[in-house]
Amino acid sequence: MNEHQGAGARQVLSHSSVYSSVFRIPAIPPATSLPPFPRQEPYSLIFDHRLVQTETQLQCAREWRESGSLTPTMAEVAAFVKPKPRPIIRIGLFLISQSLLVSIICCVAGVLALLLLPVLAKNTYISENALMPGSASPMLSSADASDGHIFLNKIMSMDSTSTNTGTEIPEMIGKHIIESGGEVNYHQIQPISDNFHPLQFFLGPDVGIVQENYSCTSYGINTVGIVRAPRGDGKEAIVILTPYNSVKTTTSEALSLGVAYSVFSLLSRVSWLAKDIIWLAADSRHGEHAAVAAWLRDYYALSRGDLEKNQDMCVASSVLGHELTSVQRNGVSNGFRRAGTMAAALVIKVADSSTGFEKDGLKIYAEASNGQMPNLDLINIVNYLAVHGQGLQVRVEKIWSLLDSWWLYSLGELQELLGKVAKSLNPDWKFGIPASDYVEGCATLASSLYNQALGVPTGPHGAFRDFQVDSITLEFSPRFSSSQRVLFLLHVGRLVEGVIRSVNNLLEKFHQSFFLYLMTSPSRFVSVGVYMIAFALLIAPLPLVAAALFSDKLKSGKDDVSLEPSHPGESFPTFTAWNWLHTAKTVLIVHLWGAIVTIIPYFLSQFPNSSPLTNLSMWIASSLVGLFFTCAASGSLSISRASQLQIREWTLLKAVTVTAAFIGLCLMSVINYATAQIGALLLVPMCLMAVPLRIDMADKTMKALLRGACNILLVFAGFPPTAFLMMRGALDSFERVRIDDFWNWTESLRAWNSATYIYICMVHLPCWVLCIRILLLRR
Amino acid sequence: MSRLESCLLMFLALCSVTQSINVEELNEEFTESLLLRPLPDRKVLAHFHFRSSAPPSKTYGRHHHIFPKSIYQLVHKFQVREMELSFTQGRWNYERWGGFDPISSSNAKPPGVELWAEFDVPQDQVDESWKNLTHALSGLFCASINFLEHSTSYSAPQWSFGSASGKLRYGTLPREAVCTENLTPWLKLLPCRDKAGLSLLMDRPSIYRGYYHSQRLHLKSDEFGASEMSTGMVLEQTLTVVLRPDTFSGKALQPSWSLSSLFGRSVSRKCSLSSSSNVYAQFEQNLLFEGDKLKEDREALENAISVGDGFEDNPLFELSLAPKRVIKESGNLQKAGSILYEFSVEDSNEFKPFDLGLNWKVPVAWSCPQAPLQASRFLLGSGNERGAIAISMKSTRSNNVERTSSYDENECWLRVGIFQMVPWYVKVYYHTLKLFLDGEPQSSMENIEKILVSPSEDKVSTGVLEMILRLPCSVNTAALTLEFDKGFLHIDEYPPDANQGFDIPSAVIHFADFVANMSFHDDSLKQVPILSKLQEEVPVVSYTEVLLVPLTTPDFSMPYNVITITCTVFALYFGSLLNALRRRVGEEERLLNGKGARKAGPLTLMISKLSAKLRGKKWEPPKQSESGRSSSKYKLLAKVVLVAGVAAAWQFYFQ
């Protein structure tokens, strides 16, 4: 018998060596003689082999039957009990079995890692050697600064005296540019048609050849002055941008124009230029960003200015052209002037309010659309030159309300204490920063994260980033009274000159330093390698929990099989295994509904003159109707059908929901990390906690009730409008929060083509609905 | 008979005349001259012109006194028929410095190095000669001209340059930096170098400080022609610089200058080997027109009698020296031509150096004559995937006035030739060629008179577009667009500083119907090389800007990371694959089984089996005791803790 069996086994082996070596299928005897499966089913995750009735197994069974005994012999059983999965699989199985603990640890660690980021931030350093900031002494003299001051006074007097039509200042700027030896052209701003291109950042702007439907309604006139580098080859250019309102110019705008003029007139004389300099005085009558974006769009396309020599059709330009003949025809043209590939752009602004500090202030804005940042080197040189060269006080934006939050301060003190303890143990261990620094870093980090997550540029520099040009906005806040303007112009002008000289030194485009980073102070940053940890820890439990739920479901499904007296071998295993497809269909339909929700506001925006509140309520109502209809049409969520089954199916539904959330968050982290991070903070606990309320109610233990309450709270907080309003309230004050802010907010996201909008509607909202669905499942 | 005699006499006379001419030509000659011209934007153009010529070596032999030997050898080795090499720094500002005069047409060059050469060899040896020539020139001029030897960097234009023989090759290096190390070998070709003569003025800091610097070498030889009437070799060396006088003269007045203030030096002696060394000061017709206007005004004001065309009473400016002669261009009907004042440096010496100066009297503004269309070229679109090249041409309103041939209002056409060379990694789709006239898209074929496209081949050849557009004279703007995809280079094809981007060489725009020449009444002026050069009929040519295309560039600074991650992925993949392949599950099972049996001991196993059989029960393998397993687990844990503890202690105490 033994021999016979051995021969049989060998025969099996020879027949099935290929299959078994690849799949390593345990031979399964007929169901009646099943030995008890080990509690941890090894292969359920990877491949449900029991369902695959391969040739081998059938043959095995046949041979057993032939051998006359239904009991498998020693060899088979030994082989069945023993196989030890590979360590990596065992680790996976262990993690899945401990998914609750793992997910708690991971989530807590993720939040902690996020809070630790200010501690882990590194000092910035200039990575590109060619920049050499501050290696040359500034050439801008006080004579240049006083020239700028005279220019400023002219603008101010012009603004106060005449009835301004918006053409005087461009004309005067043009005149000055020509006098200093530059070339001028005037660019008429055309409104950009309001199209929704959420994937524009991904595909890049079209290679537009000509703009269609050109209209004469002018939205202002940009003045463009160009200094050609005397010995340069004209392949590259640096842009100085000063937005100003041509109808009503404020003192601060005039100051920024004065700075730009003094720098420009200096640069037209210097001999070290290798790149051309473009000074764009953008008419911000109808928005800074619109003016800049219109100019950039024309710069990168065959624009009207290239095609038409005389734009006589439009009154404004003909007036302009007429006035300019008196100045000097040489150098002024209506045609569009270009100056090669842009290497960098600096936006110069002066804040209206003066600082209360000792020094002049400088605030750096860098976030462009969809969380894109300029190269860190650009911020570094500005920071370096401002601090070490001109003695300005550099700041980046921060959320002020976080500065006096007690819990952040105590956290800071805690980490300071830990740092001290570590240092006392080993003086080489240096971590931990002063608590006040920590709080400030946190506030800056939060602002950086929020601005990136929003996906809306924080200034006109955002328009450049859409064309892969590194740019930042420098907002200066003078401390003076008006008497010290020349000094201010001197300092700021020298800073701008230094930055331009650095960029001018650059042979290649910015590529050395980081593009993905968060700022915690002007001189400290967190790079992508560090901040991804927090996000990875947060979303790591999602696939684990999904796998755990799925394997649990399979197990319980198998229990069902054994309980029910139906034919075991035929259709039932297929049902349990592929059941998840059914739930996946539900999830897919809800996500489809999310896509419908995304486009509803376009139809709503067709109705003019409707208040934000009505729009918002219309949106919610139509979304609800849409949800009802999609569900009815698909029949997947209909309550009548299979309601008995569904309470058992909730684990499956949750598994698929969690998987969908995981995929959505991962995708979003590629597009915009900050959105994914904030979204994960909201979404991960909500998805992980979701358990049908009925089960909690039935359980009646303290733990279950607590869980139910948590679930309700999380779902309440996870609803996008409430999340938004709560955040607003927490950061600002609850009195000023209004419901219709949310509509305005989403409207702005949509207008700026932010991917965050897509994320909210197509990832967050469907997951939220599915969580509610899980909570409300009936028994 | 007498008739025959007279014929014979005539023939003899003719022969003697030709012989005498030959005898005249049989000498090597060197001339030098300098042309100065004030530019409207307070700058001064200085154009040095050196010409050395040698008679054909068939008659003259191979030994030269003046003509540089290296050039002679170059010509003979590679059988060069015509060649032009230019080193340029900066851009010629067509808008301000003009684009319609002979100097700008032949001396405004694209930044970097431009080389074209025509060979007198069979068609199949042309490429070979070109490659050798580039290497020879590279050594001669200390420049990286040898990079032009790759077939991906030069092209064979059919009709845009020189003759349409098909033996011409053209290449540019837009990124080549130009410096004194290129000037010194160039000066070595002059018989007096920069020790005497006009080249004394070439003070390196001053000429490299300028706004435009173009050093050019043009070589022409018909040594290898079949005709007997060969003129030998002619080498023309020109240096064109645009300088800004340092003298401060208020905001309105043009700055006054002198040679010593411009160059920091002055000419103390002429090059004794040169047959003529002249300095010319040129004043353009528009400037003179302003002067005339001013003069008329003044006359009207003062009722004074005009004193004539003498230069002393010129209301605009004053020259410090008296000119040897005044040469007037015979202008066309509308306007008078420009004026050249000739000065000779012959009688200058150490104590009385030649130092020409110009003083402006009144503020004046004028503009230079422009080419019929002003061309500019730029890139459309952004991103690393695709883009478009656009060439936009704007009318300067001079085409109707300055046109040489008579024209009819209706049948007036402007012929514009465009030559564009595109490197292969910029994959141009020539079918996307679009033409816009005054903003209206045209069906291209109507306005294209002639077009020749040779598409690029990856890593083999450049793409070349040659076309002649026929535009109506009344056109205001014309724009041409070509779309392209950006290609990928192999990792070792990236040049240093790859992140800068890649250059598309300048396009060449030429106006075949327009010739930029000056015509003088006096035919004797043809004897002076620079003046004959100015009278030469050259088509109006302008170069567009060099374009910088950013391509996708690998992160060269991270090869380690890339290698590491690739190796990890490979290791994981192959490891698991091999593991799966070489595993024999059955064998393992048997092995495990055997192990289990051995553990229990063969005897006890046998006994238990036997007893199980006897009892008719299922035999169960002996189980390992739980305690044993847990104890082994603890052992493992203890080991791990021990190792970790040792490591921590090590870290703590030994750092």
HADDOCK unambig.tbl for C-alpha pairs under 7 A between the chains (distance, minus, plus):
assign (segid A and resid 13 and name CA) (segid B and resid 586 and name CA) 6.42 0.50 0.50
assign (segid A and resid 20 and name CA) (segid B and resid 585 and name CA) 6.62 0.50 0.50
assign (segid A and resid 21 and name CA) (segid B and resid 580 and name CA) 6.64 0.50 0.50
assign (segid A and resid 21 and name CA) (segid B and resid 581 and name CA) 6.73 0.50 0.50
assign (segid A and resid 21 and name CA) (segid B and resid 583 and name CA) 6.03 0.50 0.50
assign (segid A and resid 21 and name CA) (segid B and resid 584 and name CA) 5.65 0.50 0.50
assign (segid A and resid 21 and name CA) (segid B and resid 585 and name CA) 5.90 0.50 0.50
assign (segid A and resid 22 and name CA) (segid B and resid 580 and name CA) 5.86 0.50 0.50
assign (segid A and resid 22 and name CA) (segid B and resid 581 and name CA) 6.81 0.50 0.50
assign (segid A and resid 24 and name CA) (segid B and resid 585 and name CA) 6.35 0.50 0.50
assign (segid A and resid 75 and name CA) (segid B and resid 593 and name CA) 6.68 0.50 0.50
assign (segid A and resid 78 and name CA) (segid B and resid 593 and name CA) 5.88 0.50 0.50
assign (segid A and resid 79 and name CA) (segid B and resid 589 and name CA) 4.91 0.50 0.50
assign (segid A and resid 79 and name CA) (segid B and resid 593 and name CA) 6.85 0.50 0.50
assign (segid A and resid 204 and name CA) (segid B and resid 382 and name CA) 6.95 0.50 0.50
assign (segid A and resid 204 and name CA) (segid B and resid 383 and name CA) 6.06 0.50 0.50
assign (segid A and resid 205 and name CA) (segid B and resid 381 and name CA) 6.88 0.50 0.50
assign (segid A and resid 205 and name CA) (segid B and resid 382 and name CA) 6.87 0.50 0.50
assign (segid A and resid 206 and name CA) (segid B and resid 381 and name CA) 6.43 0.50 0.50
assign (segid A and resid 207 and name CA) (segid B and resid 380 and name CA) 6.12 0.50 0.50
assign (segid A and resid 207 and name CA) (segid B and resid 381 and name CA) 4.40 0.50 0.50
assign (segid A and resid 207 and name CA) (segid B and resid 387 and name CA) 5.94 0.50 0.50
assign (segid A and resid 207 and name CA) (segid B and resid 388 and name CA) 6.96 0.50 0.50
assign (segid A and resid 208 and name CA) (segid B and resid 381 and name CA) 6.79 0.50 0.50
assign (segid A and resid 230 and name CA) (segid B and resid 90 and name CA) 6.21 0.50 0.50
assign (segid A and resid 230 and name CA) (segid B and resid 211 and name CA) 4.77 0.50 0.50
assign (segid A and resid 231 and name CA) (segid B and resid 89 and name CA) 5.94 0.50 0.50
assign (segid A and resid 231 and name CA) (segid B and resid 90 and name CA) 4.08 0.50 0.50
assign (segid A and resid 231 and name CA) (segid B and resid 211 and name CA) 5.76 0.50 0.50
assign (segid A and resid 231 and name CA) (segid B and resid 212 and name CA) 6.67 0.50 0.50
assign (segid A and resid 232 and name CA) (segid B and resid 90 and name CA) 5.27 0.50 0.50
assign (segid A and resid 233 and name CA) (segid B and resid 90 and name CA) 5.55 0.50 0.50
assign (segid A and resid 233 and name CA) (segid B and resid 91 and name CA) 6.27 0.50 0.50
assign (segid A and resid 233 and name CA) (segid B and resid 111 and name CA) 6.04 0.50 0.50
assign (segid A and resid 234 and name CA) (segid B and resid 545 and name CA) 6.93 0.50 0.50
assign (segid A and resid 235 and name CA) (segid B and resid 546 and name CA) 6.27 0.50 0.50
assign (segid A and resid 235 and name CA) (segid B and resid 547 and name CA) 5.77 0.50 0.50
assign (segid A and resid 235 and name CA) (segid B and resid 548 and name CA) 5.62 0.50 0.50
assign (segid A and resid 300 and name CA) (segid B and resid 379 and name CA) 6.90 0.50 0.50
assign (segid A and resid 300 and name CA) (segid B and resid 380 and name CA) 4.66 0.50 0.50
assign (segid A and resid 300 and name CA) (segid B and resid 381 and name CA) 5.06 0.50 0.50
assign (segid A and resid 301 and name CA) (segid B and resid 380 and name CA) 4.98 0.50 0.50
assign (segid A and resid 301 and name CA) (segid B and resid 381 and name CA) 6.28 0.50 0.50
assign (segid A and resid 302 and name CA) (segid B and resid 380 and name CA) 6.93 0.50 0.50
assign (segid A and resid 306 and name CA) (segid B and resid 392 and name CA) 6.58 0.50 0.50
assign (segid A and resid 307 and name CA) (segid B and resid 438 and name CA) 5.66 0.50 0.50
assign (segid A and resid 307 and name CA) (segid B and resid 439 and name CA) 4.65 0.50 0.50
assign (segid A and resid 307 and name CA) (segid B and resid 477 and name CA) 5.70 0.50 0.50
assign (segid A and resid 307 and name CA) (segid B and resid 478 and name CA) 6.84 0.50 0.50
assign (segid A and resid 307 and name CA) (segid B and resid 479 and name CA) 6.76 0.50 0.50
assign (segid A and resid 308 and name CA) (segid B and resid 438 and name CA) 5.71 0.50 0.50
assign (segid A and resid 308 and name CA) (segid B and resid 439 and name CA) 6.01 0.50 0.50
assign (segid A and resid 308 and name CA) (segid B and resid 477 and name CA) 6.23 0.50 0.50
assign (segid A and resid 309 and name CA) (segid B and resid 394 and name CA) 6.97 0.50 0.50
assign (segid A and resid 309 and name CA) (segid B and resid 476 and name CA) 5.99 0.50 0.50
assign (segid A and resid 309 and name CA) (segid B and resid 477 and name CA) 6.19 0.50 0.50
assign (segid A and resid 340 and name CA) (segid B and resid 547 and name CA) 6.90 0.50 0.50
assign (segid A and resid 341 and name CA) (segid B and resid 548 and name CA) 6.59 0.50 0.50
assign (segid A and resid 467 and name CA) (segid B and resid 382 and name CA) 5.73 0.50 0.50
assign (segid A and resid 467 and name CA) (segid B and resid 383 and name CA) 6.92 0.50 0.50
assign (segid A and resid 468 and name CA) (segid B and resid 383 and name CA) 6.87 0.50 0.50
assign (segid A and resid 507 and name CA) (segid B and resid 500 and name CA) 6.29 0.50 0.50
assign (segid A and resid 508 and name CA) (segid B and resid 497 and name CA) 6.15 0.50 0.50
assign (segid A and resid 508 and name CA) (segid B and resid 499 and name CA) 5.06 0.50 0.50
assign (segid A and resid 508 and name CA) (segid B and resid 500 and name CA) 3.77 0.50 0.50
assign (segid A and resid 509 and name CA) (segid B and resid 499 and name CA) 5.93 0.50 0.50
assign (segid A and resid 509 and name CA) (segid B and resid 500 and name CA) 5.39 0.50 0.50
